Amino acid sequence: MYKKEVYWPRVIKIPKQEGKLNEEEKLQHEIEQYIHKVKPFEKQEMLYSVYLNNINYAKTIRQKQLLFSIIKAMNLIDRKHFVLPQMKDVCYNDIALPLCAGQTISQPTTVARMILLFEHEFSKQSLNKAKCEINSVLEVGTGSGWNIALIACIFDHLQKQKAKQNDRQKSKAGSKSFTSVEIIKEIAELAKSNIARIQKKLSKSKKQKQIAGALRKIKIINADAFDKNTSVWASNYDRIMFTAGIHNKQIEAKAKEMAKRLLNDGGIAICPHTYGPLKIWIKHNNKLFEETTADEYMFVPLVKV
């Protein structure tokens, strides 16, 4: 059922670029060169699939830079540490894989698409100007822990690295926080174990200690996200991501209320259907504005136990 498949030729050739390139073309070529150096080859294939399936959604330089950060994070935070032992042989396939309790670890291409929507370009320019910087993220549905680990790596470690390369001062926005709430205890414990294991592994390397530091900023809570007595309702966030699908109007209303109450002004929430487009909400002047993607996806439903 989970037969290993090869999606790309066994030799991925990056075409030579001739003549002068504009900034976007240079960045795309840099991404391709980075992927070309990734090992093992199965991981390179996965990252190439993520790149090809998302590059057309990255319309702006900022979005292309974020896509590059996502690809780097997927290389650094290895998916093999977040799948079940019996799925190790197919961990780099660009498909969703089963976890326990009827849950899944999402397809890498879909994970990248959702994180990319943190920098969604809205049709109204005033909403794009209103977008706030990303210092705090709430994930609803922890799953394997891979998604929140990627988010921490991107918006803490890689952001700091980029600022250092650009010789910028430390961000004045304050410290970063990454919170994930999971209703199923077995899944929450699995995610904690996965993150602790990779954090310990990364801590042993001088070069990767900073990534381990980013992962230490992750807080996983076993609770019902829609319960207003849950500690997640005591804070506000710059971005919220629902990793399971809404499947009726009651659940959608709860998700929408959560986004309106908990987002900072200029904050964005991403919410999928069990089948259909992804919803993108932005909070501006205490109002929630909505757009949807043209592309459609399948997700396990948000559950209540």
C-alpha positions as CSV (number, residue, x, y, z in Angstrom):
1,M,0.0,0.0,0.0
2,Y,2.9,2.4,0.8
3,K,5.1,1.2,-2.0
4,K,8.2,3.4,-2.5
5,E,7.9,5.4,-5.7
6,V,10.5,7.5,-7.6
7,Y,9.1,10.8,-8.7
8,W,12.0,12.3,-10.5
9,P,14.9,11.1,-12.7
10,R,17.8,9.5,-10.8
11,V,20.0,12.4,-12.0
12,I,18.5,15.9,-11.4
13,K,20.3,18.3,-13.7
14,I,20.2,22.0,-12.9
15,P,20.3,23.9,-16.2
16,K,23.1,26.5,-16.7
17,Q,21.9,30.0,-16.5
18,E,23.2,32.3,-19.3
19,G,23.3,36.1,-19.4
20,K,22.2,38.5,-16.7
21,L,19.6,37.3,-14.3
22,N,17.1,39.5,-12.4
23,E,16.8,39.1,-8.6
24,E,13.9,36.5,-8.8
25,E,15.8,34.4,-11.4
26,K,19.0,34.5,-9.3
27,L,17.0,33.4,-6.2
28,Q,15.3,30.5,-8.1
29,H,18.7,29.4,-9.4
30,E,20.1,29.5,-5.9
31,I,17.3,27.3,-4.6
32,E,17.9,24.8,-7.4
33,Q,21.6,24.7,-6.7
34,Y,20.9,24.2,-3.0
35,I,18.6,21.2,-3.6
36,H,21.1,19.7,-6.1
37,K,23.6,19.3,-3.2
38,V,21.2,17.6,-0.7
39,K,21.9,14.0,0.3
40,P,20.6,11.3,0.3
41,F,19.2,11.5,-3.1
42,E,15.7,10.4,-2.0
43,K,15.5,13.6,0.2
44,Q,16.8,15.6,-2.8
45,E,13.9,14.2,-4.8
46,M,11.4,15.2,-2.1
47,L,12.7,18.7,-1.9
48,Y,12.7,19.1,-5.7
49,S,9.0,17.9,-5.7
50,V,8.2,20.5,-3.0
51,Y,10.0,23.2,-5.0
52,L,8.3,22.3,-8.4
53,N,4.8,22.1,-6.8
54,N,5.1,25.4,-4.9
55,I,7.3,27.8,-7.0
56,N,4.3,29.0,-9.1
57,Y,2.6,30.0,-5.8
58,A,5.6,32.1,-4.8
59,K,4.9,35.3,-6.8
60,T,6.9,37.8,-4.9
61,I,10.6,37.9,-3.8
62,R,9.5,37.6,-0.1
63,Q,7.4,34.5,-0.9
64,K,10.3,33.0,-2.9
65,Q,12.7,33.7,0.0
66,L,10.2,32.0,2.4
67,L,10.0,29.0,0.0
68,F,13.8,28.7,0.1
69,S,13.6,28.8,3.9
70,I,11.0,26.0,3.9
71,I,13.2,23.9,1.7
72,K,16.2,24.5,3.9
73,A,14.2,23.7,7.0
74,M,12.9,20.4,5.5
75,N,16.6,19.5,4.9
76,L,17.7,20.4,8.4
77,I,14.6,19.0,10.3
78,D,14.6,15.5,8.7
79,R,11.2,14.0,8.1
80,K,12.6,10.5,8.8
81,H,12.6,11.4,12.5
82,F,8.9,12.1,12.5
83,V,7.4,9.1,10.7
84,L,6.5,5.7,12.3
85,P,9.4,3.1,12.2
86,Q,7.5,1.0,9.6
87,M,7.3,4.1,7.3
88,K,11.1,4.9,7.3
89,D,11.6,3.4,3.9
90,V,9.1,5.8,2.4
91,C,9.8,8.9,4.6
92,Y,11.0,11.0,1.7
93,N,8.0,10.2,-0.6
94,D,6.0,13.3,-1.3
95,I,2.9,11.8,0.1
96,A,0.9,11.8,3.4
97,L,1.9,8.9,5.7
98,P,-0.1,7.3,8.5
99,L,0.6,8.0,12.2
100,C,-1.4,6.5,15.1
101,A,-5.0,7.2,16.2
102,G,-6.2,7.6,12.6
103,Q,-4.0,10.7,12.0
104,T,-1.4,11.4,9.3
105,I,1.8,13.3,8.7
106,S,1.0,15.6,5.8
107,Q,2.5,15.5,2.3
108,P,5.6,17.7,2.3
109,T,4.3,19.7,-0.7
110,T,1.1,20.6,1.3
111,V,3.1,21.5,4.4
112,A,5.2,23.9,2.3
113,R,2.1,25.4,0.7
114,M,0.5,26.1,4.0
115,I,3.6,27.7,5.5
116,L,4.0,29.7,2.3
117,L,0.5,31.2,2.9
118,F,1.9,32.9,6.0
119,E,3.1,35.5,3.5
120,H,-0.1,35.4,1.3
121,E,-0.6,38.4,-1.0
122,F,-4.2,39.6,-0.5
123,S,-6.2,41.1,-3.4
124,K,-6.6,44.3,-1.3
125,Q,-3.3,46.2,-1.0
126,S,-4.3,47.7,2.3
127,L,-4.4,44.2,3.8
128,N,-0.9,43.4,2.6
129,K,0.3,46.6,4.2
130,A,-1.4,45.5,7.5
131,K,0.4,42.2,7.7
132,C,2.4,41.9,10.9
133,E,5.8,40.3,11.4
134,I,6.0,36.7,12.6
135,N,7.1,36.3,16.2
136,S,4.4,34.0,17.6
137,V,2.7,31.0,15.9
138,L,-0.1,28.8,17.1
139,E,-0.7,25.4,15.5
140,V,-4.0,23.6,16.0
141,G,-3.3,19.9,15.5
142,T,0.3,18.9,16.3
143,G,0.4,15.5,14.6
144,S,3.9,14.2,14.4
145,G,5.5,17.5,15.4
146,W,7.2,18.0,12.1
147,N,5.2,21.0,11.0
148,I,5.7,23.0,14.2
149,A,9.4,22.0,14.2
150,L,9.8,23.4,10.6
151,I,8.0,26.6,11.6
152,A,10.3,27.1,14.6
153,C,13.4,26.5,12.4
154,I,12.2,28.9,9.7
155,F,11.1,31.8,11.9
156,D,13.7,31.6,14.6
157,H,17.0,29.9,13.4
158,L,16.9,30.7,9.7
159,Q,15.6,34.2,10.2
160,K,18.4,34.9,12.7
161,Q,20.9,33.4,10.2
162,K,19.6,35.7,7.4
163,A,19.8,38.8,9.6
164,K,23.4,37.9,10.6
165,Q,24.3,37.5,6.9
166,N,22.7,40.8,6.1
167,D,24.6,42.4,9.0
168,R,21.4,43.5,10.6
169,Q,20.8,44.1,14.3
170,K,18.6,41.8,16.3
171,S,14.9,42.1,15.7
172,K,13.2,44.6,18.1
173,A,10.0,42.5,18.0
174,G,11.0,40.4,21.0
175,S,11.4,36.7,21.5
176,K,9.8,34.0,19.4
177,S,7.2,31.5,20.6
178,F,5.8,28.5,18.9
179,T,2.7,26.8,20.5
180,S,1.0,23.7,19.2
181,V,-2.2,22.2,20.7
182,E,-3.2,18.6,20.2
183,I,-6.5,17.0,21.4
184,I,-5.3,13.4,21.2
185,K,-3.0,12.5,24.1
186,E,-1.2,9.7,22.2
187,I,-0.4,12.0,19.3
188,A,0.7,14.9,21.6
189,E,3.1,12.5,23.4
190,L,4.4,11.2,20.1
191,A,5.2,14.8,18.9
192,K,6.9,15.7,22.1
193,S,9.1,12.5,21.9
194,N,9.9,13.2,18.2
195,I,11.0,16.8,18.9
196,A,13.0,15.9,22.0
197,R,14.8,13.2,20.1
198,I,15.8,15.4,17.2
199,Q,16.6,18.3,19.5
200,K,19.0,16.1,21.5
201,K,20.6,14.9,18.2
202,L,21.1,18.5,16.9
203,S,22.5,19.7,20.3
204,K,25.5,17.4,19.8
205,S,26.6,19.3,16.7
206,K,28.3,22.7,17.0
207,K,26.8,23.8,13.7
208,Q,23.3,22.7,14.6
209,K,23.0,23.9,18.2
210,Q,21.1,27.0,17.1
211,I,18.5,24.8,15.5
212,A,18.1,22.9,18.7
213,G,17.7,26.2,20.5
214,A,14.8,27.1,18.1
215,L,13.1,23.8,18.9
216,R,13.3,24.5,22.6
217,K,10.9,27.4,22.0
218,I,8.1,24.9,21.0
219,K,5.4,24.3,23.5
220,I,3.0,21.4,23.0
221,I,-0.3,21.3,24.9
222,N,-2.6,18.4,25.1
223,A,-6.1,20.0,25.1
224,D,-9.1,20.9,23.1
225,A,-8.1,24.0,21.2
226,F,-11.7,25.3,21.1
227,D,-12.0,25.1,24.9
228,K,-11.7,28.7,26.0
229,N,-10.3,27.6,29.3
230,T,-7.3,26.2,27.5
231,S,-4.1,28.2,28.1
232,V,-3.8,29.0,24.4
233,W,-6.7,31.4,24.7
234,A,-4.6,33.5,27.2
235,S,-2.3,34.7,24.4
236,N,-2.3,36.3,21.0
237,Y,-0.5,35.2,17.9
238,D,0.8,36.5,14.6
239,R,0.0,33.4,12.7
240,I,-2.4,30.5,13.4
241,M,-2.4,27.3,11.3
242,F,-5.1,24.6,11.5
243,T,-3.6,21.3,10.3
244,A,-6.8,19.4,10.1
245,G,-9.9,20.1,8.1
246,I,-13.2,21.8,8.9
247,H,-16.1,19.6,8.0
248,N,-19.2,21.5,9.0
249,K,-20.4,25.0,9.6
250,Q,-20.3,24.7,13.4
251,I,-16.5,23.8,13.3
252,E,-15.9,26.6,10.8
253,A,-17.6,29.1,13.1
254,K,-15.4,28.0,16.0
255,A,-12.2,28.2,14.0
256,K,-13.2,31.7,12.7
257,E,-14.0,32.9,16.3
258,M,-10.6,31.5,17.4
259,A,-8.8,33.4,14.7
260,K,-10.7,36.7,15.4
261,R,-10.1,36.5,19.1
262,L,-6.5,35.2,19.2
263,L,-4.8,36.9,16.1
264,N,-2.8,40.1,16.6
265,D,-3.8,42.9,14.3
266,G,-2.3,42.0,10.9
267,G,-2.1,38.4,11.8
268,I,-3.1,35.6,9.4
269,A,-4.8,32.2,10.0
270,I,-4.7,29.3,7.6
271,C,-7.6,26.8,7.8
272,P,-8.3,23.9,5.4
273,H,-11.5,22.0,4.6
274,T,-11.5,18.2,4.8
275,Y,-11.7,18.5,1.1
276,G,-11.5,21.8,-0.8
277,P,-9.6,25.1,-0.9
278,L,-7.5,26.5,2.0
279,K,-9.1,29.5,3.8
280,I,-6.8,32.5,4.6
281,W,-8.1,34.9,7.2
282,I,-6.4,38.2,8.1
283,K,-7.4,40.3,11.1
284,H,-7.4,44.0,10.5
285,N,-9.0,46.7,12.6
286,N,-10.7,44.0,14.6
287,K,-12.4,42.5,11.5
288,L,-11.6,39.2,9.8
289,F,-11.2,39.3,6.1
290,E,-11.2,36.0,4.1
291,E,-9.7,34.7,0.9
292,T,-9.4,31.1,-0.4
293,T,-6.9,29.3,-2.6
294,A,-7.8,28.2,-6.1
295,D,-6.1,24.8,-5.4
296,E,-7.8,22.1,-3.3
297,Y,-6.5,19.6,-0.8
298,M,-7.6,16.7,1.4
299,F,-7.2,16.7,5.2
300,V,-8.2,14.5,8.1
301,P,-11.1,16.2,10.0
302,L,-10.6,18.3,13.2
303,V,-11.6,15.9,15.9
304,K,-13.3,16.3,19.3
305,V,-12.7,13.5,21.8
